[in-house]
């Protein structure tokens, strides 16, 4: 049975509550040009994310250093592959919910 107009699913209600805790997982590969901006914008979330996990797939452009300078947890994948990175991030001890944010090379400066 689907949702009726005006009704809200139980997960949506929990996410809207002040007590909902969300872990954000960001799989990356050579995203230095964009990652710092993404991490900055994630600090504006209200309520804030419980944790941010950057799973790097072998970047050679300083992506890992940017993640380490922020307060994100950095996981270095032994090999690349977006799905592998997402699975590695989701295998961490996470809070109630996890959200995946894929970094996009060349994201607009207005973000």
Order of alpha helices (4+ residues) and beta strands (2+ residues): alpha-beta-alpha-beta-alpha-beta-alpha-beta
